Amino acid sequence: MCGIVGILGKGPVAEDVIDALKRLEYRGYDSAGIATLENGHLAICRAEGKLRNLDQKLARHPLKGHSAIGHTRWATHGKPTERNAHPHSGKKVAVVHNGIIENFRELKEELIAGGAHFLSETDTEVVALLVDRELRAGRTPAEAVGAVLPRLKGAFALAFLFDGEDDLLIAARKGSPLAIGLGTGSTYLGSDAIALGEFTDEIVYLEEGDWAILTREGVEIRDVDGAVVTRPVIKVPAAALMVDKGNHRHFMAKEIYEQPEAIGHTFGHYLDLGAETVTLPDLPFDLAEVANISITACGTALYAGAVAEYWFERFARIPVSIDIASEFRYRETPLPKGGITIVISQSGETADTLASLRYAKEQGQKVVAVVNVPTSTIAREADLVLPILAGVEIGVASTKAFTCQLATLASFAVATGRAKGVLSQEDEHRLVRALIEVPRLMTEALKLSPEIELLARSLSKAQDVLYLGRGTNYPLALEGALKLKEISYIHAEGYAAGELKHGPIALIDEKMPVVVIAPYDRVFDKTVSNMEEVAARGGRIILVTDPKGAELAHVAAMQKLILPEMSATVAPLVYSIPVQLIAYHTAVIMGTDVDQPRNLAKSVTVE
Ligand code: M6R
């Protein structure tokens, strides 16, 4: 969603605010803004569109204040215009906000009835005007914020800067993350600690319901009841907080190319390479006794879960149900006794996934979180965290997080199969041997990049693209279509290859490219029949397969991308590479904003 920054510095801080916001731009980029104190009084600069527009505006009209709040926006209430850009303000306070104030309409009516005048269409402005009203009634900033916070419904993070208060910021967290950075004679605030890496390595994470009073001397944190509380100061190595594109043109390309290393890291955590076994952390339940599994997540993380469904069912013979988190949370699904719920999330902050976790816990289930951000809310609330260890992912289109989720889930599925006695020790050794080949196979798959770039030239002219797969390659077809839609804006659909004749075949004509993900496996012949059906109707096929599949598939109008031979278990991990590269090269040719595609945000902390 939106990115928030706050700095109480030793000199002018506007440049540092912009730098910190740059590292949060992945959270939203519809508009940006900053509020500082100039000669003790609030001064605000805002611009529609990306941060660079604000940067240019500041170059023309510099702000010199030593304390500031800043914001990069993903629009929820109100169009992405300058008028709706944050900070929003009253006479005595400016505020930046991430999330949604659900009861803003009634609060707005109340303020209007009291004579307030609104300048924007946002929900945020009610917060500014409510706090302002309290300040004008003579309350101190802390009293004013303390009086307003309990009135706000929804999930949000807020940061306030006050007129005439050069050594004060107030921040509040309810449902959206906030990290505080402690410097020497300076204090920082960010939606994500990566915003603060340039300034400090001492980080305090606010807990749910906390609000904090920041001065240059440090921070006083109060919990939801107003009691002063202590939260641990965590040393986060600067390297973990730094992000750059290296030699790549886009973060997405860097993250695609990082996958062999990232996966090696994930497997290093879960696999004992010498003993050829899977090692999990201590579990808060008996794996052998798990009777069923519910998986829930959103977007790409959901598709990782859909691949894992096949693995858990095959390796552990456990029934699995998988659901979109935004549906799961409201469906009142009865969760069977003896079951566990697995939630999957790169950010660990996705609102629907978090709500699903809470629902599953209320139903008495143990919840396993497969997350990338170990300090996230989902990680903190789960009974067991399985970190995917992908490192920071900046590209809005998820790539390395997807394959690291798969690596983690594959390890978990094998461990479950072993604990259940479905897999023998020899089976476990065989599967672990297959998994540890993935980094090498991915490196081979990356060599297809120039070939895929050529192919992308014709794909970029298509209006619609169909992706087909069977078994674990079906969720990969869904993921391929999502990736292409997200970054190239070409309409794409993923289907189980067997479903083609039940409807989507009506779409096929000579203009419709069909990407078929089909390594040579036990269902390969069936997929070849589906390709024949496409070819018979003039469809253009791009077959992603292995040498044997390439040799056996002789269908008209076909281009082939050939990967090395590999075990069927690891195919979804390795075949992810061409799937991601197809989307990436197509988007680059089309000239879209690959790392920050329109209308999207990296972390979706609203419903
Ligand atoms: O942070 P999460 O994994 O919970 O995010 C879930 C989805 O929002 C995310 O995977 C989204 O679909 C990506 N943009 C896909 O590339």
Boltz pocket constraint, residues with backbone or C-beta under 6 A from the ligand:
constraints:
  - pocket:
      binder: B
      contacts: [[A, 298], [A, 299], [A, 300], [A, 301], [A, 302], [A, 344], [A, 345], [A, 346], [A, 347], [A, 348], [A, 349], [A, 350], [A, 353], [A, 396], [A, 397], [A, 398], [A, 399], [A, 483], [A, 486], [A, 600], [A, 601], [A, 602], [A, 603], [A, 604]]
      max_distance: 6.0
